[in-house]
Amino acid sequence: MHNTGRTEARGDVRLQLDGPLFISIENWRRTQPKIPSRAEAIRLLVERGLGERDQGGSLQAEPERAS
């Protein structure tokens, strides 16, 4: 799925995390002022990895590159 710039795009993702990655996510979420659910923690970490949020709270996606 390509980013079309529309915010209504949504998809469910099921993933299994084992070992050090799972432990790292658990440790990170427990350091947050309000402990997020695992799903929310993963969303927050992915957003951080992809880019910063703008003033309005929307994720600033990088422009698509031509294939």
Secondary structure, 3 states (H helix, E strand, C coil): CCCCCCCCCCCCCCCCCCHHHHHHHHHHHHCCCCCCCHHHHHHHHHHHHHCCECCCCCECCCCCCCC
